[in-house]
Amino acid sequence: MFRAILPEGQILCDRYENTDEGLELYNADDEFIAFVPYNNLHALLNEDVYAEDERSIM
């Protein structure tokens, strides 16, 4: 599971695809959820990595 961090909030998705303009986000059923332009994307987090260890990286 991935979490796209945007200025307006967050979007959870199961997979994504890179395009020239941004990311296409998809759910577990491979249905399109959203398109996020790169200039609106603050971060894309892999939820599996952060769930394993709750320590802060700061």
N, CA, C and O atoms as a CHARMM CRD file, in Angstrom:
* protein
*
  232
    1    1 MET  N      0.84200  -1.16800   0.00000 PROA 1      0.00000
    2    1 MET  CA     0.00000   0.00000   0.00000 PROA 1      0.00000
    3    1 MET  C      0.89000   1.23400   0.00000 PROA 1      0.00000
    4    1 MET  O      1.92200   1.27100   0.67000 PROA 1      0.00000
    5    2 PHE  N      0.48000   2.23700  -0.75400 PROA 2      0.00000
    6    2 PHE  CA     1.22600   3.48500  -0.85700 PROA 2      0.00000
    7    2 PHE  C      0.34300   4.64400  -0.40600 PROA 2      0.00000
    8    2 PHE  O     -0.88400   4.56500  -0.46400 PROA 2      0.00000
    9    3 ARG  N      0.97900   5.71000   0.03800 PROA 3      0.00000
   10    3 ARG  CA     0.27700   6.91900   0.46400 PROA 3      0.00000
   11    3 ARG  C      0.88000   8.09800  -0.28800 PROA 3      0.00000
   12    3 ARG  O      2.05800   8.41200  -0.11800 PROA 3      0.00000
   13    4 ALA  N      0.07000   8.75200  -1.12100 PROA 4      0.00000
   14    4 ALA  CA     0.50100   9.95400  -1.83400 PROA 4      0.00000
   15    4 ALA  C      0.15500  11.15500  -0.95700 PROA 4      0.00000
   16    4 ALA  O     -1.00200  11.34800  -0.58200 PROA 4      0.00000
   17    5 ILE  N      1.16100  11.95500  -0.63400 PROA 5      0.00000
   18    5 ILE  CA     0.97300  13.13600   0.20200 PROA 5      0.00000
   19    5 ILE  C      0.86900  14.35800  -0.71000 PROA 5      0.00000
   20    5 ILE  O      1.78000  14.65800  -1.48200 PROA 5      0.00000
   21    6 LEU  N     -0.26300  15.05400  -0.59900 PROA 6      0.00000
   22    6 LEU  CA    -0.55400  16.22300  -1.42600 PROA 6      0.00000
   23    6 LEU  C     -0.76700  17.44300  -0.53800 PROA 6      0.00000
   24    6 LEU  O     -0.96300  17.28300   0.66700 PROA 6      0.00000
   25    7 PRO  N     -0.73700  18.65100  -1.08500 PROA 7      0.00000
   26    7 PRO  CA    -1.01900  19.84300  -0.27200 PROA 7      0.00000
   27    7 PRO  C     -2.42200  19.79900   0.33500 PROA 7      0.00000
   28    7 PRO  O     -2.63900  20.32500   1.42600 PROA 7      0.00000
   29    8 GLU  N     -3.37200  19.17800  -0.36200 PROA 8      0.00000
   30    8 GLU  CA    -4.76600  19.15100   0.07700 PROA 8      0.00000
   31    8 GLU  C     -5.09200  17.96400   0.97400 PROA 8      0.00000
   32    8 GLU  O     -6.16200  17.94000   1.58200 PROA 8      0.00000
   33    9 GLY  N     -4.20600  16.98100   1.07400 PROA 9      0.00000
   34    9 GLY  CA    -4.48500  15.78800   1.86200 PROA 9      0.00000
   35    9 GLY  C     -3.67300  14.60100   1.38500 PROA 9      0.00000
   36    9 GLY  O     -2.56600  14.75300   0.86900 PROA 9      0.00000
   37   10 GLN  N     -4.24800  13.40000   1.56700 PROA 10     0.00000
   38   10 GLN  CA    -3.54200  12.17200   1.23100 PROA 10     0.00000
   39   10 GLN  C     -4.46200  11.22800   0.46700 PROA 10     0.00000
   40   10 GLN  O     -5.68100  11.25500   0.63500 PROA 10     0.00000
   41   11 ILE  N     -3.85400  10.38900  -0.37900 PROA 11     0.00000
   42   11 ILE  CA    -4.58500   9.37700  -1.12800 PROA 11     0.00000
   43   11 ILE  C     -3.86900   8.04600  -0.93000 PROA 11     0.00000
   44   11 ILE  O     -2.66100   7.95200  -1.14900 PROA 11     0.00000
   45   12 LEU  N     -4.60100   7.02100  -0.51800 PROA 12     0.00000
   46   12 LEU  CA    -4.05300   5.67700  -0.39500 PROA 12     0.00000
   47   12 LEU  C     -4.28100   4.92100  -1.69800 PROA 12     0.00000
   48   12 LEU  O     -5.33700   5.05300  -2.31700 PROA 12     0.00000
   49   13 CYS  N     -3.29600   4.12800  -2.11700 PROA 13     0.00000
   50   13 CYS  CA    -3.43200   3.32000  -3.31600 PROA 13     0.00000
   51   13 CYS  C     -2.62300   2.03700  -3.15800 PROA 13     0.00000
   52   13 CYS  O     -1.73800   1.95500  -2.30600 PROA 13     0.00000
   53   14 ASP  N     -2.92700   1.05200  -3.97000 PROA 14     0.00000
   54   14 ASP  CA    -2.21000  -0.21800  -3.91600 PROA 14     0.00000
   55   14 ASP  C     -1.05200  -0.27400  -4.89500 PROA 14     0.00000
   56   14 ASP  O     -0.07500  -0.99200  -4.68000 PROA 14     0.00000
   57   15 ARG  N     -1.16800   0.48800  -5.97000 PROA 15     0.00000
   58   15 ARG  CA    -0.06100   0.56500  -6.92600 PROA 15     0.00000
   59   15 ARG  C     -0.14000   1.89200  -7.65400 PROA 15     0.00000
   60   15 ARG  O     -1.15500   2.58600  -7.60300 PROA 15     0.00000
   61   16 TYR  N      0.94700   2.23700  -8.33400 PROA 16     0.00000
   62   16 TYR  CA     0.99100   3.48200  -9.09700 PROA 16     0.00000
   63   16 TYR  C      1.81900   3.26900 -10.34900 PROA 16     0.00000
   64   16 TYR  O      2.60500   2.32700 -10.44500 PROA 16     0.00000
   65   17 GLU  N      1.62700   4.16000 -11.30000 PROA 17     0.00000
   66   17 GLU  CA     2.43300   4.16900 -12.52600 PROA 17     0.00000
   67   17 GLU  C      2.95600   5.57400 -12.74600 PROA 17     0.00000
   68   17 GLU  O      2.22100   6.55100 -12.60300 PROA 17     0.00000
   69   18 ASN  N      4.23700   5.67000 -13.09800 PROA 18     0.00000
   70   18 ASN  CA     4.84000   6.95400 -13.45700 PROA 18     0.00000
   71   18 ASN  C      4.48000   7.29300 -14.89100 PROA 18     0.00000
   72   18 ASN  O      4.51000   6.43200 -15.77100 PROA 18     0.00000
   73   19 THR  N      4.14000   8.55200 -15.11900 PROA 19     0.00000
   74   19 THR  CA     3.93900   9.05700 -16.47300 PROA 19     0.00000
   75   19 THR  C      4.86000  10.26400 -16.64400 PROA 19     0.00000
   76   19 THR  O      5.56600  10.64100 -15.70800 PROA 19     0.00000
   77   20 ASP  N      4.85800  10.86100 -17.80900 PROA 20     0.00000
   78   20 ASP  CA     5.67000  12.04900 -18.03900 PROA 20     0.00000
   79   20 ASP  C      5.20400  13.22600 -17.19000 PROA 20     0.00000
   80   20 ASP  O      6.01000  14.07600 -16.81300 PROA 20     0.00000
   81   21 GLU  N      3.90500  13.28100 -16.88500 PROA 21     0.00000
   82   21 GLU  CA     3.31200  14.42100 -16.19100 PROA 21     0.00000
   83   21 GLU  C      3.08600  14.20900 -14.69800 PROA 21     0.00000
   84   21 GLU  O      2.99300  15.18000 -13.94700 PROA 21     0.00000
   85   22 GLY  N      2.99500  12.93400 -14.24700 PROA 22     0.00000
   86   22 GLY  CA     2.69800  12.68100 -12.83900 PROA 22     0.00000
   87   22 GLY  C      2.48100  11.20000 -12.56900 PROA 22     0.00000
   88   22 GLY  O      2.94900  10.34600 -13.32100 PROA 22     0.00000
   89   23 LEU  N      1.76300  10.90300 -11.48200 PROA 23     0.00000
   90   23 LEU  CA     1.48900   9.52800 -11.08900 PROA 23     0.00000
   91   23 LEU  C      0.02300   9.18100 -11.32700 PROA 23     0.00000
   92   23 LEU  O     -0.86600   9.99100 -11.06400 PROA 23     0.00000
   93   24 GLU  N     -0.22100   7.97800 -11.82300 PROA 24     0.00000
   94   24 GLU  CA    -1.56600   7.42500 -11.90300 PROA 24     0.00000
   95   24 GLU  C     -1.69200   6.43400 -10.75500 PROA 24     0.00000
   96   24 GLU  O     -0.87600   5.52000 -10.63300 PROA 24     0.00000
   97   25 LEU  N     -2.71100   6.60800  -9.90900 PROA 25     0.00000
   98   25 LEU  CA    -2.89600   5.77900  -8.72300 PROA 25     0.00000
   99   25 LEU  C     -4.03100   4.78300  -8.96100 PROA 25     0.00000
  100   25 LEU  O     -5.05400   5.12000  -9.55800 PROA 25     0.00000
  101   26 TYR  N     -3.82900   3.53100  -8.47600 PROA 26     0.00000
  102   26 TYR  CA    -4.79800   2.45300  -8.68100 PROA 26     0.00000
  103   26 TYR  C     -5.06800   1.73200  -7.36000 PROA 26     0.00000
  104   26 TYR  O     -4.20600   1.67600  -6.48400 PROA 26     0.00000
  105   27 ASN  N     -6.28500   1.17800  -7.23000 PROA 27     0.00000
  106   27 ASN  CA    -6.63000   0.40700  -6.02400 PROA 27     0.00000
  107   27 ASN  C     -6.31000  -1.06900  -6.22900 PROA 27     0.00000
  108   27 ASN  O     -5.73000  -1.44500  -7.24800 PROA 27     0.00000
  109   28 ALA  N     -6.68500  -1.90900  -5.26300 PROA 28     0.00000
  110   28 ALA  CA    -6.36600  -3.34100  -5.30000 PROA 28     0.00000
  111   28 ALA  C     -7.06100  -4.06100  -6.45100 PROA 28     0.00000
  112   28 ALA  O     -6.57500  -5.09100  -6.91700 PROA 28     0.00000
  113   29 ASP  N     -8.19300  -3.52800  -6.91300 PROA 29     0.00000
  114   29 ASP  CA    -8.92000  -4.11800  -8.04000 PROA 29     0.00000
  115   29 ASP  C     -8.41500  -3.59300  -9.37800 PROA 29     0.00000
  116   29 ASP  O     -9.02600  -3.84000 -10.41800 PROA 29     0.00000
  117   30 ASP  N     -7.29500  -2.86700  -9.35000 PROA 30     0.00000
  118   30 ASP  CA    -6.67000  -2.28500 -10.53700 PROA 30     0.00000
  119   30 ASP  C     -7.55100  -1.22800 -11.19800 PROA 30     0.00000
  120   30 ASP  O     -7.47500  -1.00800 -12.40700 PROA 30     0.00000
  121   31 GLU  N     -8.38500  -0.57700 -10.39000 PROA 31     0.00000
  122   31 GLU  CA    -9.21500   0.52100 -10.87800 PROA 31     0.00000
  123   31 GLU  C     -8.48500   1.84200 -10.65200 PROA 31     0.00000
  124   31 GLU  O     -7.85100   2.04200  -9.61600 PROA 31     0.00000
  125   32 PHE  N     -8.57900   2.72700 -11.61600 PROA 32     0.00000
  126   32 PHE  CA    -7.95500   4.03900 -11.53700 PROA 32     0.00000
  127   32 PHE  C     -8.59000   4.83700 -10.40200 PROA 32     0.00000
  128   32 PHE  O     -9.81500   4.91800 -10.30700 PROA 32     0.00000
  129   33 ILE  N     -7.76300   5.42400  -9.54400 PROA 33     0.00000
  130   33 ILE  CA    -8.24400   6.26000  -8.43800 PROA 33     0.00000
  131   33 ILE  C     -8.06200   7.74000  -8.75800 PROA 33     0.00000
  132   33 ILE  O     -9.00500   8.52600  -8.66700 PROA 33     0.00000
  133   34 ALA  N     -6.83000   8.11200  -9.13800 PROA 34     0.00000
  134   34 ALA  CA    -6.53400   9.53200  -9.32400 PROA 34     0.00000
  135   34 ALA  C     -5.26400   9.71500 -10.13600 PROA 34     0.00000
  136   34 ALA  O     -4.41700   8.82600 -10.21900 PROA 34     0.00000
  137   35 PHE  N     -5.16000  10.88600 -10.72700 PROA 35     0.00000
  138   35 PHE  CA    -3.92400  11.32100 -11.36300 PROA 35     0.00000
  139   35 PHE  C     -3.36800  12.45600 -10.51400 PROA 35     0.00000
  140   35 PHE  O     -4.08700  13.40200 -10.18900 PROA 35     0.00000
  141   36 VAL  N     -2.08700  12.36500 -10.15400 PROA 36     0.00000
  142   36 VAL  CA    -1.43600  13.39200  -9.33200 PROA 36     0.00000
  143   36 VAL  C     -0.26300  13.96500 -10.11300 PROA 36     0.00000
  144   36 VAL  O      0.72800  13.27000 -10.33800 PROA 36     0.00000
  145   37 PRO  N     -0.36400  15.23100 -10.53200 PROA 37     0.00000
  146   37 PRO  CA     0.77700  15.86500 -11.20500 PROA 37     0.00000
  147   37 PRO  C      1.97700  15.94300 -10.25500 PROA 37     0.00000
  148   37 PRO  O      1.82000  16.14100  -9.05100 PROA 37     0.00000
  149   38 TYR  N      3.16200  15.78500 -10.81600 PROA 38     0.00000
  150   38 TYR  CA     4.37400  15.81600  -9.99400 PROA 38     0.00000
  151   38 TYR  C      4.49700  17.10200  -9.18100 PROA 38     0.00000
  152   38 TYR  O      4.97100  17.06400  -8.04600 PROA 38     0.00000
  153   39 ASN  N      4.08200  18.23400  -9.73600 PROA 39     0.00000
  154   39 ASN  CA     4.24200  19.49600  -9.00500 PROA 39     0.00000
  155   39 ASN  C      3.28400  19.61100  -7.81800 PROA 39     0.00000
  156   39 ASN  O      3.45000  20.51200  -6.99600 PROA 39     0.00000
  157   40 ASN  N      2.28100  18.72300  -7.70000 PROA 40     0.00000
  158   40 ASN  CA     1.38800  18.69700  -6.53800 PROA 40     0.00000
  159   40 ASN  C      1.74700  17.60100  -5.54900 PROA 40     0.00000
  160   40 ASN  O      1.15200  17.53000  -4.47300 PROA 40     0.00000
  161   41 LEU  N      2.69400  16.75700  -5.88100 PROA 41     0.00000
  162   41 LEU  CA     3.05800  15.62000  -5.04200 PROA 41     0.00000
  163   41 LEU  C      4.18000  16.00600  -4.07700 PROA 41     0.00000
  164   41 LEU  O      5.28000  16.35600  -4.50400 PROA 41     0.00000
  165   42 HSD  N      3.89400  15.94100  -2.77500 PROA 42     0.00000
  166   42 HSD  CA     4.93500  16.21300  -1.77900 PROA 42     0.00000
  167   42 HSD  C      5.77400  14.96600  -1.51500 PROA 42     0.00000
  168   42 HSD  O      6.99100  15.05400  -1.35300 PROA 42     0.00000
  169   43 ALA  N      5.11300  13.79200  -1.47200 PROA 43     0.00000
  170   43 ALA  CA     5.83200  12.54400  -1.19700 PROA 43     0.00000
  171   43 ALA  C      4.94600  11.36300  -1.57800 PROA 43     0.00000
  172   43 ALA  O      3.72000  11.46600  -1.61600 PROA 43     0.00000
  173   44 LEU  N      5.60000  10.24400  -1.85600 PROA 44     0.00000
  174   44 LEU  CA     4.91800   8.96500  -2.05300 PROA 44     0.00000
  175   44 LEU  C      5.56400   7.98600  -1.08900 PROA 44     0.00000
  176   44 LEU  O      6.73900   7.65200  -1.23400 PROA 44     0.00000
  177   45 LEU  N      4.80300   7.52600  -0.10600 PROA 45     0.00000
  178   45 LEU  CA     5.33300   6.66300   0.95300 PROA 45     0.00000
  179   45 LEU  C      4.88000   5.23100   0.74800 PROA 45     0.00000
  180   45 LEU  O      3.74200   4.97600   0.35400 PROA 45     0.00000
  181   46 ASN  N      5.77800   4.30600   1.01900 PROA 46     0.00000
  182   46 ASN  CA     5.45100   2.88900   1.01600 PROA 46     0.00000
  183   46 ASN  C      5.01400   2.54600   2.43600 PROA 46     0.00000
  184   46 ASN  O      5.84100   2.51400   3.34800 PROA 46     0.00000
  185   47 GLU  N      3.72800   2.28900   2.62800 PROA 47     0.00000
  186   47 GLU  CA     3.18500   2.02400   3.95600 PROA 47     0.00000
  187   47 GLU  C      3.80600   0.78600   4.60300 PROA 47     0.00000
  188   47 GLU  O      3.93300   0.74300   5.82700 PROA 47     0.00000
  189   48 ASP  N      4.19100  -0.20900   3.82800 PROA 48     0.00000
  190   48 ASP  CA     4.78200  -1.43000   4.37800 PROA 48     0.00000
  191   48 ASP  C      6.09900  -1.13800   5.08900 PROA 48     0.00000
  192   48 ASP  O      6.39200  -1.75200   6.11600 PROA 48     0.00000
  193   49 VAL  N      6.88200  -0.23000   4.57200 PROA 49     0.00000
  194   49 VAL  CA     8.17100   0.10900   5.17800 PROA 49     0.00000
  195   49 VAL  C      7.96000   0.80800   6.50800 PROA 49     0.00000
  196   49 VAL  O      8.63700   0.48100   7.48300 PROA 49     0.00000
  197   50 TYR  N      7.04300   1.75800   6.57600 PROA 50     0.00000
  198   50 TYR  CA     6.83100   2.51000   7.80300 PROA 50     0.00000
  199   50 TYR  C      6.09500   1.70300   8.86000 PROA 50     0.00000
  200   50 TYR  O      6.21700   2.00600  10.04700 PROA 50     0.00000
  201   51 ALA  N      5.34300   0.69500   8.47500 PROA 51     0.00000
  202   51 ALA  CA     4.61100  -0.12400   9.43700 PROA 51     0.00000
  203   51 ALA  C      5.54800  -1.06400  10.20200 PROA 51     0.00000
  204   51 ALA  O      5.21800  -1.48300  11.31100 PROA 51     0.00000
  205   52 GLU  N      6.69600  -1.39900   9.63700 PROA 52     0.00000
  206   52 GLU  CA     7.61900  -2.33200  10.26900 PROA 52     0.00000
  207   52 GLU  C      8.35400  -1.73200  11.45800 PROA 52     0.00000
  208   52 GLU  O      8.64500  -2.43800  12.42300 PROA 52     0.00000
  209   53 ASP  N      8.65500  -0.45800  11.40300 PROA 53     0.00000
  210   53 ASP  CA     9.47000   0.17300  12.43700 PROA 53     0.00000
  211   53 ASP  C      8.90900   1.56600  12.70300 PROA 53     0.00000
  212   53 ASP  O      8.91200   2.41200  11.81000 PROA 53     0.00000
  213   54 GLU  N      8.44200   1.80600  13.88600 PROA 54     0.00000
  214   54 GLU  CA     7.79000   3.06500  14.21300 PROA 54     0.00000
  215   54 GLU  C      8.75700   4.14900  14.67500 PROA 54     0.00000
  216   54 GLU  O      8.31400   5.22800  15.06800 PROA 54     0.00000
  217   55 ARG  N     10.05300   3.89700  14.64000 PROA 55     0.00000
  218   55 ARG  CA    11.02800   4.88900  15.05300 PROA 55     0.00000
  219   55 ARG  C     11.02200   6.08400  14.10200 PROA 55     0.00000
  220   55 ARG  O     10.79100   5.92800  12.90300 PROA 55     0.00000
  221   56 SER  N     11.27000   7.24300  14.62400 PROA 56     0.00000
  222   56 SER  CA    11.35200   8.45000  13.81800 PROA 56     0.00000
  223   56 SER  C     12.67800   8.46600  13.05700 PROA 56     0.00000
  224   56 SER  O     13.69500   7.99100  13.56100 PROA 56     0.00000
  225   57 ILE  N     12.65900   9.01200  11.85400 PROA 57     0.00000
  226   57 ILE  CA    13.88800   9.13100  11.06800 PROA 57     0.00000
  227   57 ILE  C     14.46400  10.53800  11.16000 PROA 57     0.00000
  228   57 ILE  O     15.45000  10.85000  10.49100 PROA 57     0.00000
  229   58 MET  N     13.86100  11.38400  11.97800 PROA 58     0.00000
  230   58 MET  CA    14.33800  12.75700  12.10300 PROA 58     0.00000
  231   58 MET  C     15.31700  12.88200  13.22600 PROA 58     0.00000
  232   58 MET  O     15.82800  13.97300  13.48200 PROA 58     0.00000
